[in-house]
Amino acid sequence: MYIDHVHFYVEDAKAWRDWFVSIFGFSPIASGLSADTHSEVVGIGRICIVLSAARTEQSAIAQYLRQHPPGVVNIALRVPQLEPVLAQAIAAGMPLLQSIQTRSQQRWAIVGGWESLQHTLIEGDGLAAALAHLGSERSIEFAPVPPSQHSPFLGVDHVVLNVAAGELERAVAWYEAGLGLCRQQVFAIHTDRSALCSQVLKHPQGSVQMPINEPASSSSQIQEFLDHNRGAGIQHIAIATANVVESIARLRQRGLAFLPVPQTYYDELPQRSGFQLLAAQWQAIAREQVLVDWPSDRPEAMLLQAFTQPIFSQPTFFFELIERQRYQVNQRTHQAEGFGEGNFRALFEAIEREQLKRGSLQ
């Protein structure tokens, strides 16, 4: 199981298509107009994003955006066989929102996830399920095929779901039973001002990873997200890259803003056990304000992460750039796995500083 595509509801599909093209270097793939919806599909490498906007006040998208700000409505999952996964989801209580559809080489169905989140379950290769959001095949207009380009991005590494206080265990059990995700790391992060709890989930056969967060204090940044989002939702999506420093430098040049990290973080980094960065690496990481973590018993398994500012007008959804460094053990190549508590805490503190600027944290 891995992430096939991500579907956003936005206020202007064309404007956000152009944003992904100009900022992230995505290529436009297709667009479609129906009576009440305008949708655009963009992609790069193994990442595919669908952007849909309302054309009428009666559309489902308009109704959604009256209740929530723009954001992720559907995390689509590619599965090896549709029927058993769909049967498991329905048996666990996930509502069937769309029965099995077939187009080209793909078959899919849509089930309800946590609260307003949906999941399209897809069998087979291709873009048919993503393009189905654009309406009938006759209404789809394909963009010119762009020249082949090397993608700096490897795919979607993970998605993070925020749920209400007291709902973490129930949400985790929901995804365990419905989609077969398994529990991994647990985090409890707190400062003098606020706190959160998080449970990481991962599919045992595939790349799908989904940490789920709940607030552990009324002033938590997770609670701020829930208040602005008016309910649970996807807080951020992490995009994997082979070189996070180069990727961030390129994105900054194109105008993407990242959460700032204080210089004291980098001044203290060499004091940590297992520090192995060369001077030039340390300087580049500090310049681009990348968070760095590694397990004490395997310092070469380095995890590098950076987080954008929220991309919409409210402090809700943002992107993450992540590099899981590769290393050798007994002539076999491995890569950093899981999530580092040091980076998790550093992100938490960075968002707290933004909360203080907004006046939402005292």
N, C-alpha and C positions, 0 to 999 in steps of 0.2 A: 504494500500500500504506500503510495506517495501522493504528494499534492499535484493535481493536474492543472487547476487554475483557481484564481481568486476573483470573486465578483464583488465590485463596489457599487453602491448606490450613491450618485453624486448629483449636484445641481446642474452641471453643464458637462455633458459627456465629451464634446469636442474640445473644450478647454482643458479638461484633464487628460485627454489623449495627447494633446500637444505638450502638456507638462511632462508626462512620462517620456515622450520622445525627446524633448529638449534637455531634461534634467538627467534621466537615467540612460538615455540612448536607446530606448525601446524602438522597435519598428512598428508602424501601423500595419495591422493585418486585414481588418475588415470593419465595415460599419453597416448598420441596419436601422431602418425606420419602420415602426409599426404605427397603428393608430394612436397609441398612447405612450410609446417608448422610443427613445433614441439610444442606441448602444454602440460602443466602439470596442474593438479588441486590439490589444497591443501585446508585444512579446519580445523577448530576447533570450536566446539559448533555450533552457528548459523552463523559463518563467513565462506564464501567460496570464494576462489580467483583462477582465471584462469590466467596462465602465458603462453604467446605465443611468439615464436621466429621464424624468417624466416629461411628456408632451402635453398632458392634460391633468387637471386637478383631480380627476377621478381615477387615475392610474394607481396601481399598487405601490409604485415607487413614490408618488406624491404622498400617499397615505403614510408610508414608512417615514419619509422625511419630515412629516408633521409631528411624528412621535420621537424621532431620533435625528442626530446630526448625520452628515455624510459619513460613510464608513463601509466596513466589510459586511456583506449580507450572506455570502456563501463561500465556504471552503470546499472546493470540489476535490474528490479523492479518487485516484486511479486504483482499481482493484483487479486481481487476476481473474476472478469469477464473480459476476454480479449477483446471481441468485442467492448463494449462501450468505454473503455479506448483508444483502438486503433483508433476508429472512431473519438474521440475527438482530439487526437493527430494529425491525418491527416487533420482534418478540420481546425486546428489551423496553419497548414503549415509545420508540421514536416514531412520530407520526409520518405516514406516507403522504407526501405533498404532491408527488407526480409519479404515476405508475411507469413501468418500463417503456422506454422509447428506443427506437432504432433508426439510425441514419448513417449512411456510409458504412464505415467499419466499426462503428461504436454503438454500444447499448448503454443506457443509463436510466437512473431513477433518482428522485430527490426525496430526502427525508429531513425532518425537523431536527435540529441540534438543540443546543441549550438556549432557551428563551427564543429570541428572534433569529438566531443563527440557523442557517440551512447547510446541508451537505449533499452535493450531487455525487452519487456513486457511479463510477464509469468503468466499463470494461471495453478494452480494445484501444488501438492506437488512432491518433488523429486529433482533429479540432472540432469534430461535429458537435460534441456536447457543449463546448464553449460557444460555438457559433449559434447554437439553438437559442441562446439568450437574445439573439438579434432578430428573431422572428422566423417567418417562412424562408425557405431557401431562395425563393424568387426575390425577396426584399433585401438580400445581402449584397453589398458592393465590396469587392475585394480591392485592397490597395495594391499598387504595383509591387512585384516581388523585389525587395531591396537586394543590393549586392551582398554576397556572403561576407559576414564580418565575424571576427573573433569576439566572443562575449566575455567580458571580465567577470560575469556572474555565473555561478555554478548551479544555482537553483534556489528554491525556498528551503531554508534550513529548519525553521520552526515557526509556529504561530502561537501567540499568547492570548489566552482568554481570561478576562476579568469577570468575576461573579460576586454577588452580594455577600455580605458578612453572614456567616453561618451556613453558606451554601456550598462551600468547597468540597466537603466529603460527598455530598449528594451529586454534584457535577462530575466529580472524579468517577464515582460508581456508575453514573449514566454512560460515560464514554468507555469505561471498562466493559460494561455489559453490551452496549450498543455497537461499538466499533472494534472491540477487542484490544484497546490500548492497555498498556501495562504500566504500573507505577515504577518510577525511577527515584530521582532525588527529591528530598523535601527541604524547603528553606523556611526559616522564620527570621525575618529581617526587621529590626526596630532601631530607632534612634530615640533621643529625648522627646521628639515631637510627634512621631507617628510610627506605624508598624504595618506589616503585611505577612501573610502566610502563602506559600506556594507549593504545589505538588506537580512535578514533571511527569508527563505521560509519554509513552513511546510505543509505536506498533512493533511487535516482535519480528515481523517479516516486512521490512520496508523502512522508509526514511521518515515517516510522519512522526513529528515530535510536537507536543502541545503542553507547555506549562500552563497551569490554571492558578490564578491568584485570587485571594479574597482579602479585604481590608481587615486589619486587626486593631484598628483605632478609628475613631470618627473623623480624624483629620488626615487619614491615609490618602496617599496619591491614588490608590485604587478606588477609594470612596469618591474622590474628586472626579475620576473618570466615570464612575457609575452615575454620579449626579448629572454631569454634562451629557453623557450618552443616554440618560434616562433609561437605564437598565444595563444588563450584562452585555458584553460584546468583545470583539477582538481589539486588544490594546495595541499590539504591533505585530509586524511580520519581519522575520529575519531573513535577509538575502545573503547566501554564502558567496564568498569571493576567494580567489586564490591569493590575492594580495590586497589586504584591507587598506594599507597605507596609500597605495597608488589609487585605489578606488575612491577613497575619501577625498584625496587631493583633487581628483578629477571632478567629483560631485560638488565640492566647494567652489571650484572655478565656474561651475555652471549655475551657482546660486543657491545650492541646498544648504540649509543651516543645520548644524549639529549641536547637541547639548554640550555646553562647555565643561571642561574638567579643570580643576585648579592645579596650578603648577606644583603645589605641595604633594599632590598624588605622585607625580613623576620624580620629585626630589626624594621621596621615601621608597620608591620602587627598588633601588639597588640594595636596600637594607633587608629585603625579603629573602627568606631561605630559598635557595635554588636559583637565584637571579643569574641568568646566563646571557643576557643581551649584550651585543657589542655596542660600543659607544655610538656608532652611526645608527644602529637600529633603535637604540634608546632615544636618540635625538629626533629621529623621524616619527616615532610613536608619540613623543611629547608634542612635536609640532602639529600633528594631525589630531591630537587629543584622543588617542585610542586607549581603551581599557585593556589591561593585560592580566591574565591569570594562568596558573599552572598548578597541578597537584604537587605536593611537597615531595612525594616519592617518584615523580616522573616530570621534572621541570622542562624537559624538551617537548612535552605534550602541551604546547602553549595555545591558549584561547585568546584571540584578539577581537574586540567588539567596539563598535561606536553606534550611537543612537541619534537619529535626527530629531529636530524639533517637531512638534505636531504639524502635520501637513495641511490640516483643515483649520478653519477659523477658531474652533474650540479646542481645548486641551485634551484631545481624545487620541486618535490614531497617529502612530508614527512608524517609521521604518528603522530597522537595525541592519548594520553591515557586520558580518561575522567571518572570521578566518579561523579554521581549525587546522593548525599546523601539522604537517606530517613528520614522522620520525621513524627511525629504524630500530628494531629489536630482533636480534638473531637473524639479520639479513632479510627480515620481513618488514614491509611498510605498514605503519599504523597511522591513525590521525587522532587528534584530541577529541574526546567525546564528552557528552554531558554538559554541565554548566558549572562555572566556577562561582563559589560563594563570594569571593572577593569582588568579582565583576558585578554580581547581583547587588551587593551592598553599595558599590560605587555608583551604579545606575540609580538605585533608590535615593542616594544622597544627592545626585545630580538633579533628579526630578524634584526633590524637596527644595533645592535652591530656586528652581523655576516657580514652584508654588509660592515661595516667599516673595518673589518678584510680583506674582499675580495677586498677592494678598490673601490667598486661600489657605495659608498656613501661618500660624502665629508662633 
